Amino acid sequence: MNFTNEEIELIRFCVDNIDCAKEECPVGNSCEEDKEICLAIPSKMGKGIELSPTDKEIILYFFADQKQQQLWKRNSCTPKGTKAECPNVKACDDREKERQKYICDELLDKLGLYSKEEYQILEREIQKVIINNLQNIDWGVGEKLQYYAHESPIDIGRADILLQSSKTETLYVIELKPAQATREDVGQLQSYVGWYKENIMPKFKIIKGILLAKELDDGAKYAIKANPDLEARLFRLHIEVTKQWL
């Protein structure tokens, strides 16, 4: 299997910077402190040698955040417990502008370990449901909200949904998380609200943010409480199947 230079450098970066919890790592008991097993992986990738199932387990462990939010900070390119930044940050920033997959996502897909497509499809479908049913949604803000835009690209990312209120001239930035939201998600929403305040305030008197998620972890709850410009809402998708008699 052929790997790109970015993918190889990514795994080398993980080996050098992630402080593994040996009780959770798939080879923690045999790895010892020299990380010989891990160090061999980027070398194998560079030589085109097929990776073993154990090698793939280790790579999945490096990117546990993709499924379990375990080692990597969500919406960040630094491993937890370090200040090191992934060497592919600029390349991934460029990819985001072109709506391409990040290098880590492509690598996991290539190895058959994880596909982000299901998450992306679910998020897009929930967006459609929200946009198509705005007249029936009570956001708990004391007024009805109308559609303004969605998937709106800005300098620091892409806002999921923008809603406006003609009554109070407020713009609501909606950050959608189909799964559990974390304090990192709150930080992302806060940065979006800050950007819109800086760049669109003359058009709207007030800019607020709503984190819409299936559930919130404790970090997200406390982060929301600490910011008066942000609120959180939980969503539930409901499908009812009935028998229709002809």
SVG drawing of the C-alpha trace seen along z (x, -y; Angstrom):
<svg xmlns="http://www.w3.org/2000/svg" viewBox="-59 -49 73 57">
<polyline fill="none" stroke="black" stroke-width="0.4" points="0.0,0.0 1.3,-3.4 1.2,-6.2 1.7,-9.9 4.5,-11.9 2.0,-13.7 0.5,-10.4 3.9,-9.1 4.9,-12.4 1.6,-12.3 2.2,-8.9 5.8,-9.8 4.5,-12.9 2.1,-10.7 4.8,-8.3 7.0,-11.2 4.4,-13.3 1.6,-11.1 2.0,-10.1 0.3,-6.7 -1.8,-5.3 -0.3,-1.8 -3.3,-0.2 -5.4,-1.4 -2.9,-1.1 -3.3,2.2 0.4,3.0 1.0,1.2 2.4,4.2 5.0,5.1 5.9,1.6 8.2,0.6 9.5,-2.9 11.4,-2.9 8.3,-2.6 10.0,-0.2 6.8,1.2 5.4,-2.2 8.6,-3.6 8.6,-0.8 5.2,-1.9 6.3,-5.1 9.3,-3.2 7.1,-0.4 4.8,-3.0 7.8,-4.7 9.0,-1.4 5.5,-0.4 5.5,2.6 2.0,3.9 1.0,2.9 0.0,5.7 -3.3,5.8 -1.4,4.7 0.1,1.7 -3.4,0.7 -4.7,1.0 -2.0,-1.4 -2.9,-3.9 -6.5,-3.8 -5.4,-4.3 -3.5,-7.4 -6.7,-8.8 -9.1,-7.6 -10.7,-11.0 -12.3,-10.2 -14.5,-7.7 -14.1,-8.1 -12.5,-11.6 -9.7,-9.9 -6.2,-11.1 -6.6,-14.0 -8.4,-17.2 -11.5,-17.6 -11.4,-20.3 -7.7,-20.7 -4.5,-19.3 -2.5,-18.8 -2.5,-15.6 -3.8,-15.9 -1.2,-16.7 1.2,-18.3 1.6,-21.6 3.0,-20.0 1.1,-20.8 0.6,-18.4 2.9,-19.1 -0.1,-19.0 -2.1,-21.8 -1.6,-24.2 -2.4,-21.4 -5.5,-20.5 -6.6,-24.1 -6.3,-24.3 -8.3,-21.1 -11.1,-22.5 -11.5,-25.5 -11.9,-23.0 -14.2,-20.8 -11.9,-17.8 -11.1,-15.2 -8.4,-15.9 -5.2,-13.8 -5.9,-11.8 -9.4,-11.0 -8.0,-9.8 -5.4,-7.6 -8.0,-5.9 -10.3,-5.4 -7.3,-4.0 -6.6,-1.5 -10.3,-0.5 -10.4,-1.7 -13.0,-4.5 -15.1,-6.4 -16.3,-9.9 -18.9,-9.7 -21.6,-8.4 -21.1,-11.3 -21.1,-13.8 -24.2,-12.4 -26.1,-12.4 -25.1,-16.0 -26.2,-17.1 -29.6,-15.3 -30.2,-16.9 -29.4,-20.3 -32.1,-19.6 -34.7,-18.6 -34.0,-21.8 -34.1,-24.1 -37.2,-22.5 -39.1,-22.7 -38.1,-26.0 -41.6,-27.2 -42.3,-24.3 -39.2,-24.6 -39.3,-26.5 -35.8,-27.5 -36.7,-28.8 -35.5,-32.4 -38.8,-34.1 -39.3,-34.6 -39.4,-32.7 -36.2,-32.3 -35.9,-32.5 -33.4,-31.0 -30.4,-33.1 -27.7,-30.7 -26.1,-27.4 -22.6,-25.9 -21.4,-29.5 -17.6,-29.7 -15.7,-32.2 -12.0,-32.9 -11.9,-30.4 -14.1,-27.6 -17.7,-27.1 -20.9,-27.9 -23.4,-25.0 -26.6,-27.1 -27.4,-30.8 -30.8,-32.0 -32.1,-35.5 -34.8,-37.2 -36.5,-40.3 -38.0,-41.1 -34.8,-41.8 -32.4,-42.0 -30.4,-39.0 -28.3,-36.6 -28.0,-33.1 -25.0,-31.0 -26.0,-27.3 -23.3,-24.8 -24.6,-21.3 -23.2,-18.2 -25.0,-14.9 -23.3,-13.2 -22.1,-14.3 -20.8,-17.9 -17.6,-18.8 -16.1,-22.0 -14.0,-22.2 -17.2,-22.4 -18.3,-25.3 -14.9,-27.0 -15.5,-26.5 -18.9,-28.1 -17.6,-30.9 -14.9,-31.7 -17.6,-31.8 -19.7,-34.2 -16.7,-36.4 -16.0,-36.4 -19.5,-37.4 -19.4,-40.2 -16.3,-41.5 -17.5,-41.2 -21.2,-41.5 -22.4,-43.4 -23.6,-46.5 -26.3,-44.4 -27.4,-42.8 -27.6,-44.4 -26.9,-41.1 -24.9,-38.0 -25.6,-34.8 -24.6,-31.2 -26.6,-28.0 -24.9,-24.7 -27.3,-22.0 -26.3,-18.5 -27.7,-15.1 -26.1,-15.5 -23.5,-17.5 -20.7,-16.4 -20.0,-18.2 -17.2,-20.3 -19.6,-21.6 -22.3,-22.4 -20.0,-24.5 -18.5,-26.3 -21.9,-27.3 -22.9,-28.6 -19.8,-30.7 -20.6,-32.5 -23.7,-34.8 -23.7,-34.9 -24.1,-31.1 -26.9,-28.7 -27.3,-25.0 -30.2,-22.9 -30.6,-19.2 -32.4,-17.6 -34.2,-14.4 -35.1,-12.8 -38.4,-11.0 -39.8,-8.5 -43.2,-7.1 -44.3,-4.1 -48.1,-3.4 -50.2,-0.9 -52.5,-2.5 -55.6,-0.6 -56.8,-0.8"/>
</svg>
